[in-house]
Amino acid sequence: MSTPAIAFLVLVCLIGAVLVGSWLSAVLSERHFATGTHDTVKLALGLVATMAAKTTGCFFARDRSHNALIGSPPWRAPNRAPFAAGLESVRSRTDAHDVRA
């Protein structure tokens, strides 16, 4: 599935959830809006938000450790070939005679 198709699917699901929630609020009786129910919903939403944050943190941590193992991805790494070639040239000249002497 392409990215726009997934984004559209998520948008449709969110709009559907809003419409179902609006319909349920009109249909349900007042006892469903008690303080205990509000607290339970707040607790459940807090749990979902915490799990989403932990999952996102794990994704970023995995990405950082993966990049540390294999190096930066090509779209982030600058072109170091000219620098490396110049560095090798300097190393070969300094190895031929010791400059520090």
FENQUI-V252687 format. One record per pair of residues at least 24 apart in sequence whose C-alpha atoms are under 10 Angstrom apart, sorted by the first residue. I is the first residue (numbers start at 1). J is the second residue. D is the distance in Angstrom with one decimal. If there is no record, write none. Layout:
[[I,J,D] [I,J,D]]
This chain:
none
